[in-house]
């Protein structure tokens, strides 16, 4: 099973520490905001590679799975045959980047 990592950044910052023991079947999205203001930010995911274990809509994005010294993070369950999926971090209609992001 493949394990994927992605660092989503608002500004160019040092990379997050690498997790010592990655979790098989999950894609980890780490997000850092300079002001550490994370209230209301969620992760919207879609595509064939995402396992539908949690209901995700634009109005109800995935809530964070945790916070560490780098910022917040999500563990996105992916299928064992994952080829690609898309995601965006947003707060209401405010996006962290104008373009959708993709993982493969």
C-alpha positions in Angstrom: 0.0 0.0 0.0 1.3 3.5 -0.9 1.7 6.2 1.7 1.5 9.8 0.4 2.6 13.1 1.9 1.8 16.7 0.9 2.7 20.0 2.5 0.2 22.8 1.8 1.6 26.2 2.6 0.2 29.7 2.6 3.7 31.1 2.4 7.1 29.4 1.8 8.1 27.9 5.1 10.3 25.1 6.4 8.9 21.7 5.8 7.0 19.9 8.5 8.8 17.2 10.4 8.4 13.8 8.7 6.2 11.4 10.6 8.4 8.6 12.0 5.8 5.9 11.3 3.5 6.8 8.3 0.0 5.4 8.5 -0.7 3.0 5.5 -3.8 3.9 3.6 -3.8 7.6 4.4 -2.6 10.7 2.6 -1.4 13.3 5.2 -2.1 17.0 4.4 -0.1 19.4 6.7 -1.1 23.1 6.7 0.7 26.1 8.2 -0.6 29.7 8.6 1.9 32.3 9.8 -0.6 33.8 12.2 -1.6 30.3 13.5 -5.3 31.3 12.9 -6.9 27.9 12.0 -10.4 28.4 13.2 -12.9 27.5 10.5 -10.4 26.1 8.0 -11.3 22.7 6.6 -10.2 20.3 3.8 -12.4 19.6 0.8 -11.5 16.4 -1.0 -12.9 14.6 -4.1 -11.9 12.0 -6.7 -11.7 8.3 -7.2 -8.7 7.9 -4.9 -10.5 9.0 -1.7 -12.2 6.4 0.5 -15.6 7.7 1.4 -15.3 7.1 5.2 -16.5 10.6 6.0 -19.1 12.7 4.2 -17.5 15.7 2.6 -19.3 18.7 1.0 -18.2 22.3 0.4 -20.3 23.3 3.4 -19.0 20.4 5.6 -15.3 19.9 4.8 -13.1 17.5 6.7 -12.2 18.9 10.1 -8.6 18.6 11.2 -7.2 15.4 12.8 -4.7 17.2 14.9 -2.2 20.0 15.4 1.5 19.9 16.0 4.4 22.4 16.1 4.1 23.0 12.3 0.4 23.6 12.1 -2.8 21.5 11.5 -3.1 18.3 9.6 -5.6 15.9 8.1 -5.4 12.1 7.5 -7.2 11.5 4.3 -8.2 7.8 3.8 -7.2 6.7 0.3 -8.1 3.5 -1.6 -5.4 0.9 -2.1 -5.7 1.5 -5.9 -5.5 5.2 -5.6 -4.4 7.0 -8.8 -5.3 10.6 -8.0 -7.6 12.9 -6.0 -8.1 16.6 -5.7 -8.3 18.8 -2.6 -8.4 22.4 -1.4 -8.1 23.9 2.1 -10.8 26.6 2.6 -12.7 28.6 5.1 -16.2 29.2 3.7 -15.5 30.5 0.2 -12.0 31.7 1.1 -9.4 29.3 -0.4 -5.8 29.0 0.7 -4.8 28.9 -3.0 -6.7 29.9 -6.1 -6.0 26.6 -7.8 -7.2 23.1 -6.8 -4.4 20.8 -5.6 -3.9 17.2 -6.8 -2.3 14.2 -5.3 -1.3 11.0 -7.2 
